[in-house]
Amino acid sequence: MGDTLAYKIIKAHLVEGAAEPGEEIALRVDQTLTQDITGTAAYLQFETMGLDRVRTELSVSYVDHNTLQCGPRNADDHRYLQSVAARYGVVFSRPGNGICHQVHLERFGVPGKTLLGSDSHTPTCGGLGMLAIGAGGQDVACAMAGMPFHMTAPRVVKVRLSGELRPWVTAKDVILELLRRLGVKGGLGKVFEYAGPGVEALAVPERATITNMGAELGATASLFPSDEITRQWLRAQGREGDFQELAADPDAEYDETIELDLGSLEPLIACPHSPGNVVPVSEVAGTPLDQVCIGSCTNSSFQDLALTAAREPDNLPRIEPGAGDDRTAQRPGRDGLGRCAHTGGCLRALHRHGARPAERRRDAAHVQPQLRGKDGHAGRALLPV
């Protein structure tokens, strides 16, 4: 019997225990991630261990949550986080660099590696084929000290994707559909592993949206295979050397299997007061809106933001209450153009409605921003202290 992708990575990092669902195991941690709400306590705990440097391959401290300065406390925390990063060999991401999950995906995520983060949405990097797990600050501090992470070996759920997303249906609707089916506790003690022909229809930022919100299912982690699409995306980031092909064995056995036809999905929305309270957008069309927030740990990729920037209000579709599945008259043109401050010029909408998946991936590869550190290298030296 072959291995699932999850257990391939688990076995490659196993320090203690038997790699069997339900067994207590300990895993070697390659990378850690903190943010400025949870990071201060984690680094205070790390300092008590008396080490002179972190012992992971890479540890990154992000300042992206408490960036509104209403007094001295946040600023004091940020000064501490910057100084402790310099002292112990941690990469420091300054305020304004971006949301930790997206930046880590673009700059540091590596297929086949393990990532432990003091944030529940750390599994975002599963979109690259990385076993990424959210944990408490003390667990992350211990990992930075070189200690293994103890956990219960998970059950693995195969989500077999087929078909392609229809116009105006996004990757967010994939994970919302799973939340509609399973609820917010449906993933407890499980890793969700995506497979099937539909995987090829999803770019890495779309995959990351799905793995990010696996946290709302209660899942330990979520994983996509590392394939040619992953290679192309890493090449666009200037990091093709980090690529390795990874997938489950053809004869791998799963604890559960879920079939999901991407072509059958419609736009969905989670209503108050739970991510599991999912209904079709058509059911709430016409609800007055007071505020709209664009970008989050789930949808903060350049692809998401460029799509928004490329849409002028006059071109947005109108979805009338009771519109159902007939959206033919509501589809915009294939090539929406708009202005984006990040490039100072016109951008082609990345999610070209009605375009083939290969065309969307090609567009995404051409517009990924290349951020560089002082030495001109894209990636590792991105965020000097």
C-alpha positions as CSV (number, residue, x, y, z in Angstrom):
1,M,0.0,0.0,0.0
2,G,1.3,3.4,-1.0
3,D,1.5,6.6,1.1
4,T,-0.7,9.7,1.0
5,L,1.2,12.9,0.4
6,A,0.6,13.9,4.1
7,Y,2.2,10.7,5.3
8,K,5.1,10.9,2.9
9,I,6.0,14.3,4.5
10,I,5.3,13.0,8.0
11,K,7.5,9.9,7.6
12,A,10.3,12.1,6.2
13,H,10.2,14.2,9.4
14,L,9.3,11.6,12.0
15,V,11.3,11.8,15.2
16,E,9.2,9.7,17.6
17,G,6.2,7.4,17.4
18,A,4.5,5.3,14.7
19,A,3.1,7.1,11.6
20,E,-0.4,5.7,12.0
21,P,-3.6,7.6,12.4
22,G,-4.4,8.2,16.1
23,E,-0.8,7.5,17.3
24,E,1.2,10.1,19.2
25,I,4.1,11.3,17.0
26,A,6.8,14.0,17.1
27,L,7.9,15.7,13.9
28,R,11.0,17.7,13.0
29,V,10.1,21.3,12.1
30,D,11.9,22.9,9.2
31,Q,10.4,26.4,9.4
32,T,8.5,28.6,11.9
33,L,6.2,31.6,11.5
34,T,5.0,34.1,14.0
35,Q,3.0,37.3,13.8
36,D,2.9,40.3,16.0
37,I,-0.2,39.3,18.1
38,T,1.3,35.9,19.1
39,G,5.0,36.5,18.4
40,T,5.9,38.5,21.5
41,A,5.0,35.8,23.9
42,A,6.6,33.1,21.7
43,Y,10.0,35.0,21.6
44,L,9.9,35.7,25.3
45,Q,9.5,32.0,25.9
46,F,12.3,31.3,23.4
47,E,14.6,33.7,25.3
48,T,14.2,31.7,28.5
49,M,15.8,28.7,26.8
50,G,19.3,30.2,26.8
51,L,20.1,29.6,23.2
52,D,22.1,32.0,21.1
53,R,20.4,31.3,17.7
54,V,17.2,29.6,16.4
55,R,17.8,26.0,15.3
56,T,15.4,25.8,12.5
57,E,16.2,26.0,8.8
58,L,14.2,29.3,8.8
59,S,12.2,31.3,11.2
60,V,10.3,34.4,10.2
61,S,8.7,37.1,12.4
62,Y,5.9,39.0,10.7
63,V,4.4,42.4,11.8
64,D,1.1,42.5,10.0
65,H,-1.7,42.3,12.5
66,N,-1.4,45.1,15.1
67,T,-0.2,47.8,12.7
68,L,-2.6,50.5,14.0
69,Q,-0.8,52.6,16.6
70,C,-3.3,53.7,19.2
71,G,-0.7,54.0,22.0
72,P,2.9,52.9,22.8
73,R,2.2,49.2,23.4
74,N,2.1,48.0,19.8
75,A,5.1,50.1,18.9
76,D,7.0,48.7,21.8
77,D,6.1,45.1,20.8
78,H,7.3,45.8,17.2
79,R,10.6,47.2,18.5
80,Y,11.1,44.1,20.6
81,L,10.2,41.8,17.8
82,Q,12.8,43.5,15.5
83,S,15.5,43.4,18.1
84,V,14.9,39.8,19.1
85,A,14.9,38.8,15.4
86,A,18.3,40.4,14.9
87,R,19.7,38.8,18.1
88,Y,18.6,35.2,17.3
89,G,18.8,35.0,13.5
90,V,15.1,35.3,12.7
91,V,14.0,37.0,9.4
92,F,12.0,40.1,10.2
93,S,9.1,41.2,8.0
94,R,8.4,44.9,8.6
95,P,4.9,46.4,8.7
96,G,3.7,46.9,5.1
97,N,5.5,43.9,3.6
98,G,2.2,42.0,3.5
99,I,0.1,39.4,5.3
100,C,2.3,36.7,6.8
101,H,0.6,33.8,5.1
102,Q,0.9,35.2,1.6
103,V,4.4,36.5,2.0
104,H,5.6,33.2,3.4
105,L,3.9,31.3,0.6
106,E,5.6,33.6,-2.0
107,R,9.0,34.0,-0.4
108,F,9.8,31.0,1.8
109,G,7.4,28.1,1.4
110,V,9.1,24.9,0.1
111,P,7.3,21.8,-1.1
112,G,7.9,18.8,1.2
113,K,9.0,20.9,4.2
114,T,7.3,21.3,7.5
115,L,6.1,24.7,8.9
116,L,4.8,25.4,12.4
117,G,3.2,28.8,12.9
118,S,1.6,30.6,15.8
119,D,-1.4,31.5,13.7
120,S,-4.4,29.2,12.8
121,H,-4.1,30.0,9.1
122,T,-0.6,28.7,8.8
123,P,-1.8,25.8,6.6
124,T,-1.9,28.3,3.7
125,C,1.5,27.0,2.5
126,G,-0.2,23.6,1.9
127,G,-1.0,25.1,-1.4
128,L,2.6,24.5,-2.3
129,G,2.7,20.9,-1.0
130,M,4.1,21.9,2.4
131,L,2.9,20.4,5.7
132,A,2.0,23.6,7.5
133,I,0.3,23.5,10.9
134,G,-1.0,26.2,13.2
135,A,0.0,25.8,16.9
136,G,0.4,27.7,20.1
137,G,3.3,30.2,20.8
138,Q,5.0,27.8,23.2
139,D,5.1,25.0,20.6
140,V,6.6,27.4,18.1
141,A,9.2,28.6,20.7
142,C,10.2,25.0,21.3
143,A,10.4,24.4,17.5
144,M,12.7,27.4,17.2
145,A,14.9,25.8,19.9
146,G,15.2,22.6,17.7
147,M,12.7,20.5,19.6
148,P,10.2,18.3,17.6
149,F,6.5,19.1,17.5
150,H,4.3,16.5,19.2
151,M,0.9,15.8,17.8
152,T,-1.6,13.0,17.1
153,A,-1.1,11.5,13.7
154,P,-4.1,12.6,11.6
155,R,-6.6,10.8,9.4
156,V,-6.3,11.9,5.8
157,V,-9.3,12.9,3.7
158,K,-9.0,12.8,-0.1
159,V,-10.9,15.6,-1.8
160,R,-11.1,14.5,-5.4
161,L,-11.6,17.5,-7.7
162,S,-12.9,17.3,-11.2
163,G,-14.0,19.8,-13.8
164,E,-13.2,23.6,-13.9
165,L,-14.6,26.6,-12.1
166,R,-17.2,28.5,-14.0
167,P,-17.0,32.3,-14.6
168,W,-17.4,34.2,-11.3
169,V,-16.9,31.1,-9.3
170,T,-13.6,31.2,-7.3
171,A,-11.4,29.0,-5.2
172,K,-13.1,30.5,-2.1
173,D,-16.3,28.7,-3.2
174,V,-14.5,25.4,-3.1
175,I,-13.7,25.6,0.6
176,L,-17.1,27.2,1.3
177,E,-18.7,24.2,-0.3
178,L,-16.8,21.9,2.0
179,L,-17.8,24.0,5.0
180,R,-21.4,23.8,3.8
181,R,-21.1,20.0,3.7
182,L,-19.0,19.3,6.8
183,G,-19.3,22.3,9.2
184,V,-16.7,23.9,11.3
185,K,-15.8,20.7,13.2
186,G,-15.8,18.4,10.1
187,G,-12.0,18.5,9.8
188,L,-10.9,17.8,13.4
189,G,-8.0,15.5,13.6
190,K,-7.7,15.3,9.8
191,V,-5.6,16.5,6.9
192,F,-7.4,17.3,3.7
193,E,-5.5,16.3,0.6
194,Y,-6.6,17.6,-2.8
195,A,-6.2,15.4,-5.8
196,G,-7.8,14.5,-9.1
197,P,-7.9,16.2,-12.6
198,G,-9.5,19.4,-11.2
199,V,-6.3,20.2,-9.4
200,E,-4.7,21.3,-12.7
201,A,-7.4,23.9,-13.1
202,L,-6.2,25.8,-10.0
203,A,-3.3,28.2,-9.8
204,V,-1.1,28.2,-6.6
205,P,-2.8,31.3,-5.1
206,E,-6.2,29.6,-5.6
207,R,-4.9,26.5,-4.0
208,A,-3.6,28.6,-1.1
209,T,-7.0,30.1,-0.6
210,I,-8.4,26.6,-0.1
211,T,-5.7,25.4,2.2
212,N,-5.9,28.6,4.3
213,M,-9.5,28.1,5.1
214,G,-9.1,24.5,6.0
215,A,-8.6,26.0,9.4
216,E,-12.3,26.9,9.5
217,L,-13.0,23.2,9.0
218,G,-10.9,22.5,12.1
219,A,-8.4,20.6,10.0
220,T,-4.8,20.0,11.2
221,A,-3.6,20.9,7.7
222,S,-4.5,20.9,4.0
223,L,-2.3,19.8,1.1
224,F,-2.1,20.1,-2.7
225,P,0.4,18.2,-4.7
226,S,3.5,19.9,-5.9
227,D,3.3,19.7,-9.7
228,E,4.2,21.5,-12.9
229,I,1.8,24.4,-11.9
230,T,3.8,24.7,-8.7
231,R,7.1,24.8,-10.6
232,Q,5.8,27.6,-12.9
233,W,4.6,29.6,-10.0
234,L,7.9,29.2,-8.1
235,R,9.8,30.2,-11.2
236,A,7.7,33.4,-11.3
237,Q,8.8,34.0,-7.7
238,G,12.5,33.5,-8.7
239,R,12.6,30.3,-6.6
240,E,12.4,27.4,-9.0
241,G,15.3,25.8,-7.2
242,D,13.0,25.2,-4.2
243,F,10.7,23.0,-6.4
244,Q,10.4,19.3,-6.0
245,E,7.6,17.2,-7.5
246,L,5.4,15.6,-4.8
247,A,2.2,13.6,-4.9
248,A,0.5,10.7,-3.2
249,D,1.3,7.2,-4.4
250,P,-1.3,5.9,-7.0
251,D,-2.3,3.1,-4.6
252,A,-2.5,5.3,-1.5
253,E,-5.5,4.6,0.8
254,Y,-7.4,7.3,2.5
255,D,-9.7,7.3,5.6
256,E,-12.4,9.2,3.6
257,T,-13.0,10.4,0.1
258,I,-15.0,13.4,-1.0
259,E,-16.0,14.0,-4.6
260,L,-16.3,17.6,-5.7
261,D,-17.0,18.8,-9.3
262,L,-15.7,22.3,-9.7
263,G,-18.1,22.9,-12.6
264,S,-21.1,22.3,-10.3
265,L,-20.2,25.1,-7.9
266,E,-21.9,28.5,-7.7
267,P,-20.9,31.7,-5.9
268,L,-21.2,31.1,-2.1
269,I,-21.0,33.2,1.0
270,A,-20.6,32.6,4.7
271,C,-23.2,34.5,6.8
272,P,-23.1,35.5,10.4
273,H,-22.1,34.1,12.7
274,S,-20.1,31.1,11.6
275,P,-17.9,30.2,8.6
276,G,-20.1,27.1,8.4
277,N,-23.3,29.1,7.7
278,V,-22.8,29.0,4.0
279,V,-25.5,29.9,1.4
280,P,-25.6,30.8,-2.3
281,V,-24.9,34.5,-2.9
282,S,-28.1,34.7,-4.8
283,E,-30.0,34.1,-1.5
284,V,-28.6,37.3,0.0
285,A,-28.4,39.5,-3.1
286,G,-29.8,42.9,-2.3
287,T,-28.6,43.0,1.3
288,P,-27.3,46.5,2.1
289,L,-23.5,46.8,2.5
290,D,-21.9,49.2,4.9
291,Q,-18.3,48.1,4.6
292,V,-16.2,46.0,2.2
293,C,-12.7,44.7,3.1
294,I,-10.5,43.6,0.3
295,G,-7.6,41.3,1.1
296,S,-7.2,39.0,4.1
297,C,-5.1,36.1,5.1
298,T,-7.3,34.1,2.8
299,N,-7.4,36.3,-0.3
300,S,-4.4,38.6,-0.2
301,S,-2.5,37.3,-3.2
302,F,-1.5,39.6,-6.0
303,Q,-3.9,37.7,-8.2
304,D,-6.8,38.6,-5.8
305,L,-5.9,42.2,-5.5
306,A,-5.2,42.7,-9.2
307,L,-8.6,41.2,-10.1
308,T,-10.3,43.7,-7.8
309,A,-8.2,46.6,-9.2
310,A,-9.0,45.6,-12.8
311,R,-12.7,45.9,-12.3
312,E,-14.5,49.2,-12.6
313,P,-17.8,49.6,-10.7
314,D,-19.7,50.1,-14.0
315,N,-18.5,46.7,-15.2
316,L,-19.5,44.7,-12.2
317,P,-22.3,42.1,-12.8
318,R,-25.7,42.6,-11.2
319,I,-27.0,39.4,-9.5
320,E,-30.7,39.8,-8.9
321,P,-32.4,37.9,-6.1
322,G,-33.5,34.5,-7.4
323,A,-31.1,34.7,-10.4
324,G,-30.3,31.0,-9.9
325,D,-27.7,29.4,-12.0
326,D,-28.4,31.3,-15.3
327,R,-25.6,33.9,-15.2
328,T,-24.9,34.1,-19.0
329,A,-26.2,37.6,-19.3
330,Q,-24.2,38.7,-16.2
331,R,-20.8,37.7,-17.4
332,P,-18.4,40.5,-18.1
333,G,-16.0,40.6,-21.1
334,R,-13.1,38.2,-21.1
335,D,-10.5,40.9,-20.7
336,G,-11.2,43.4,-18.0
337,L,-8.6,46.1,-17.8
338,G,-7.9,48.5,-15.0
339,R,-5.2,50.5,-13.2
340,C,-3.2,49.1,-10.3
341,A,-0.9,51.2,-8.1
342,H,1.5,48.3,-7.6
343,T,2.5,48.4,-11.3
344,G,1.7,52.0,-12.2
345,G,0.0,50.8,-15.4
346,C,-2.7,48.6,-16.9
347,L,-3.1,45.1,-15.7
348,R,-4.9,42.3,-17.4
349,A,-7.4,40.7,-15.0
350,L,-5.8,37.6,-13.8
351,H,-8.9,35.6,-13.4
352,R,-10.0,36.1,-17.0
353,H,-13.6,35.1,-16.9
354,G,-14.4,32.5,-19.4
355,A,-10.7,31.9,-20.2
356,R,-9.1,28.5,-19.9
357,P,-7.2,27.6,-16.7
358,A,-3.9,27.4,-18.6
359,E,-4.5,31.0,-19.7
360,R,-5.2,32.2,-16.2
361,R,-2.0,30.4,-15.0
362,R,0.0,32.1,-17.8
363,D,-1.3,35.5,-16.8
364,A,-0.5,34.9,-13.2
365,A,3.0,33.9,-13.9
366,H,3.6,37.2,-15.9
367,V,2.5,39.6,-13.2
368,Q,3.9,38.2,-10.0
369,P,5.8,41.0,-8.3
370,Q,9.5,40.4,-7.8
371,L,10.5,41.9,-4.4
372,R,14.3,42.0,-3.7
373,G,16.5,42.4,-0.8
374,K,19.6,44.6,-0.5
375,D,21.7,42.0,-2.2
376,G,19.4,41.9,-5.2
377,H,18.3,38.3,-4.5
378,A,14.6,37.5,-4.7
379,G,13.5,35.7,-1.7
380,R,15.9,34.8,1.1
381,A,17.2,38.3,1.8
382,L,13.8,40.0,1.2
383,L,13.3,41.3,4.7
384,P,16.6,42.4,6.3
385,V,16.4,43.7,9.9
